[in-house]
Amino acid sequence: MASEIFITIIAFLGFVAGAILKSAVPEEQKPGKKYMVIAGKVILAVLAVYIIITFLSTDLTGILFFIIGLLVGTYFRRPYFYLGLAMLNFNFIITVLVFSFGIIYGNKRIISNAILFSIPFLVLLTPLNTTYPILFAGGGLLGMLSFSKTMK
């Protein structure tokens, strides 16, 4: 359990490090903004595809959670919530991708992002299989990327 908490903290520290980097070198933000947006979208796409390949099966409930996530992701475009859901498996590859996204998209709203990132961990208090929320996150990330131009 301690290692799982440590993994989650490491992943979230990417957001904090990204916020510190943005405040330390603001002059670099404007010229690199286009590349940062592309890199962030690529990381989220890779994460979504990884989730689909790893967790999606022929289980009807899993497919339903993925489709619901896809629909919700078109309207609720807060990536930190979906990244928190993806972290429920405490997978190393997911942790690295979440950390990398945080470095790129870290901002001054650390508290609100921390709340959004932490809310999904309440699922661990329920008897629900964690695969379903992770599939919801994969669908949400794809929905966010597919149907929206901006992320909050």
C-alpha positions, 0 to 999 in steps of 0.5 A: 500500500505504501508503494502505491501511495508513493507511485501516486505522489510521484505521478502528481509531482509532475504537475507541481514540477510543470507549474514550477517550470512555467513560473521559472521560465515564462519567456519559453512558454510562447515559442514552445506553446504549439509543441507543448500542446501537440506533446500533451495530446500525444501523451494523452492519446498514447495513454488512452490507447495503452488503456484500451489495449491493456484493459479492454476485453469482450466484457460488456460492462467494460465496453459500456464504461468505455463508451460512457467515458467517451461520451462524458469526455466530450463535455467534461474536459478536465484531464486531471480527473481522467488521469486520476482514474487511470492511476487506479491500477498503479501501473508504471507505464501509466505513472510515467505518462501521467508524470510526463503530461504533468510536466507539460501541462502543469499550471498554477491551479495545483489545488483544484487539479489535486482535488480532481486527481484525488477524487477517483481514489474514492473508488478504492473504497468501493467493491467496484472492479478498478478495471471499469473506472480505468476504461472510463478514463480511457474513453474520457481521454479519447472523447476529450481529444476527439471532440474538443479543441481545448483542455482546461 
